[in-house]
Structures are given as C-alpha cells and as structure tokens.
C-alpha cells in the first residue's frame, strides 16, 4: 500500500471516529425522538437496494407499519428510487446515519456491517465492542465455501440466516454459531423468484470475481486468464453460431468487483454487456433461460427456480489457491449442472441444453430438490419473525 493510500485511509478512519464519537455523546438527546425510538436500521452495502435487505424492508413496511424501520442508502445510489416510496430513508454517511447506528435497537444487512457509514472501519470498530445492539446478517447469498472471515470469532452477529439444511449444519459446525444464531429461514429475495413459463431466449453469463485481481490495473486485468477466458467466450465463433441456430441472445454481467473493467469486454451481435445500473441481478435471473457461471453462489438462486446451468471452471486450481477454499459443497459431487473446464466442452453442454428446450436435466433437478428442502414464498415472513423474537428478548 503506497503512502497516498495510507494517508487517505487514516483520514477516513479519523473522520469516522470523530463522527461516531460525537453521535454517542449527543445520542441521549435524540433517543426518545420518534425517528430513533425502537429503530430497526436496515441496509445492504449502503450503495444499493436490490438484495435481501430491500425485500425485507419492503415486506416490513407493507405488512408491519408498527415497526419503526429506516433504510440506509447513499444519496446518489441508482437504487434509491426503489426504496423512496416504501418508507423512511437515511442518507448513508450523514450524521443522522451515525445517530441511527448508535440508537437503533437492531441492525440488519446483507453484508457484515453493511448498515454502517463505512464497512471497513466499523468491521474493525466492532471487534472493540463499539457497535451496540442486535446484529442481523441476512447474507448476500448461500454460504458454500470455507470463508474464515465469517467465523463466529471474527464477527459478532445475533442471527446468521441460512437457506438449506446442509448450509445450516456447516455454518453451525465449521463457523461456530450455535442453534440460536444460525437459523434456517431462507433468503428474503427468494420470495420474488419464480420460473417463467415462456422462454426468454436469453442466456446469462455471470462469473464471480477473483481475489488476485482486486487491486489490478487495466493492463494487468486484460492480460489475466480470467479476462481472456470470458472475453474469448463472448467472441467465440462457435458461440455465435449456436446463438444464431437456436435464436438466443447472451447477457454478460460481471461481478461488482469486475464492473470497473466492463468496457474491456466485447462480444458479437447477439451478446450484450450489462452494467450494474442496467438492471438488478434478480431481474437477470428471472428473465433468462440458462446460466453460465463459474464459482458464483448466484447459481443457488437459479436452482431455486429449477433452471438449467453450466459451471465454467477453467481456473479451478488457481481459484481455490487464491480465493475461497471449498466447503461442504463439492461441485464435482453436488453441482446443479455440468461442470466444465474448457470452452469447447462448455459450448457442447450449452448446445445440448438449448437442443433440449432449455430444460433442466432430471439428475440435476433431483439435486436441487434435495438441497432446497425449504422452498416457498414465506422467507421474508420467517426472517421478520426471527428478528422480532430477538428484539423482544431484549
């Protein structure tokens, strides 16, 4: 880390410390104000509203108006209009946000410390016990890997939401959460998932990020195996022929960590490069027929809908070395679709799926049904009841 970055980080930390300290000092004068009394503070990452936080906020404001709840989101977020009509908002990073952090009785987010004005700073601050109140981790997706950061000795949460029995058992055993904290409730956004009966004739390519590329410059990124693999696929002559043959279109949506390089990618006439502001991930999942991913947990959402998918794991060994190590879920044993390691096999698999009307193979449907024993549209309700019970315990 260079001197400029060190100084910038130091200034940010000092600013957060001062503002948070000031909020704690003046908080007694605001605790009985209607805005802060018995407040539930909810967010995702402070910049978006399209995930489990949004769906739980929507459910609560529409079904439980007696709950004083506020959604923290930045002023310039493209998702702000999605929540403005639902209920109370708090501008991320404002002094009101710091006050809400101090005074709220429960704090809810899809990411650890996502409800705070600065995730990085408050992850560290929470290790010193600075952040009080009940803390709810809705999760951004289904946990499948061994993510040591989320171990119970590294984060402090009162509720860790799980969506499958195997995940639930793994989080309890490997991550160290007791039965009261790790609960099988289902992701809130799953309430909005359903299978479209009419085919959209669209294929979604949605890979996850790579830890070793997180701080990469443009030249390093475009020289990486990751870029070459996916950009090569998007420009494949055979892919173009398959899309033409079956009258399909590809939507390519890179992970948030890769979005800064989105202009590096290109494709043929039937390929669209999608940016964060174009639509939500859930819209992409619902409005496409086939998913091509690598190691992204987004495939669980696709499986929840029973749709076909392919796993393109061309850099499996490198990914496991530099990213997350494998947890309870083995792609070779448990995957909901074909696992392939080269472009030719990937396109063979894709053509086979399209020739079969974009239907999911029976053996993969069996795996999906065995994994999702909890599969309905009551996820928000279960999450709400669990949070309320925690609040009522005091």
Secondary structure, 3 states (H helix, E strand, C coil): CCHHHHHHHHHHHHHHHHHHHHHHHHHHHCCCCCCCCCCEEEECCCCCCCCHHHHHHHHHHHHCCCCCEEEEECCCCCCHHHHHCCCEEEECCCHHHHHHHHHCCEEEECCCCCCCCCHHHHHHHHCCCCCCCEEEECCCCCCCEECHHHCCCCCCCCEEEECCHHHHHHHHHCCCCCCCCEEECCCHHHHHCCCCCCCCCEEEECCCCCHHHCCCCHHHHHCCHHHHHHHHHHCCHHHHHHHHHHCCEEEEECCCCCHHHHHHCCCCCCEEEECCCCCCHHHHHHCCCEEEECCCCCHHHHHHCCCEEEEECCCHHHHHHHCCEECCCCHHHHCCCEEECCHHHHHHHHHHHHHCCCCCCHHHHHHHHHHCCCCCCCHHHHHHHHHHHHHHHC
